[in-house]
Amino acid sequence: MSTHPAYVLDTSVAVKWFANEGGTEQTKADQLLDALGQGECTVRAPELFLFEVANALMISHRFPSAKVADALAFLRKMKIEVELLNWRTLSKAVEIASACGATISDSYFLAVALETDSVLVTADEVFLRKARHLPQIVSLRLLQLTERSP
C-alpha cells in the first residue's frame, strides 16, 4: 500500500486559492487543494502560515477584513496539519537562512519540511532561487500530483 505524498504549504500557494490570479500556478494550486480535499495528500504548515496568509490577503491583495475572515475560516475547515512553533525547527530555520541568504520566516517553512520528511511547495521564486541547492523544496509550477484512478 502506497502512502500519500506529504507537503508543507507555503503562504504563496495558499494565497492563490483566494486571490484567483489565473495561470499555471493557479491551476496547480487548485489541483493541490483538490488533492487535499480528496485525502490524496497530507498538507501541513507552520502556525506562522495563518498569520502570513491573513496579512498577504489584507495588505497585498487589499481584501476587506470580512473576506480575510472567510479565508481563515476556509483554511480552518481544511485538513491542514498546523505545526506549532518548535525551538529546534526555529534553530534549523536560522541555519537555512544563514546558508542561503533567505529570511528566517521563509526558511522556517523549509525547516518544517525537512523535519517532517515532507516537501515544501512554494510559488516564491525568490526563495526558490536562494534555496535551490537544498533538498525537499519544489516550485508550485513543477509540482507533479499523481493522477487519480477512475
JOTALIN-V248898 format. One line per field, one symbol per residue. ss: DSSP state (H for helix, E for strand, L for the rest). phi: phi as a letter, one per 20 degrees, with the letter a starting at -180 (. if undefined). Layout:
ss->???
phi->???
This chain:
ss->LLLLEEEEELHHHHHHHHHLLLHHHHHHHHHHHHHHHLLLEEEEEELHHHHHHHHHHHHHLLLLHHHHHHHHHHHHHLLEEEELLLHHHHHHHHHHHHHHLLLHHHHHHHHHHHHLLLEEEELLHHHHHHHLLLLLEEEHHHLLLLLLLL
phi->.eeffdcdeegfffgffdelemnffffffffffffffemebdccbfgggffffgffffefdlffgfffffffffffffeeeeefgcffffffffffgffcmdfffffffffffffdlddfdbdefffgffdgeeemccfggdfdefffff
